[in-house]
Amino acid sequence: MRRLIDAELGRVERGGRWLPYWLGFMGLIAIGTLALGVSAGAWILPLVLAIAVVGFCWWLLWARRRFIDRCHHMRSALQS
């Protein structure tokens, strides 16, 4: 069981090196959509989309941090 937790934790932590690039890409999508919408004259839908993208990125970071905390807790419980 401990090896499984270590493997999952390692996989998630290794995947974290790409996280800033993905978040930057999502930010560019949100800003680009908002800029295109404002230049076209419609700003409500692009604003909602930008808020949704930011909310999704926040949820992604929260869920990742929670998963890592749970893995650390499980690892410490198995060491006892």
Secondary structure as GFF3:
##gff-version 3
##sequence-region A 1 80
A	DSSP	alpha_helix	2	15	.	.	.	ID=ss1
A	DSSP	three_ten_helix	16	18	.	.	.	ID=ss2
A	DSSP	alpha_helix	19	40	.	.	.	ID=ss3
A	DSSP	alpha_helix	44	79	.	.	.	ID=ss4
###
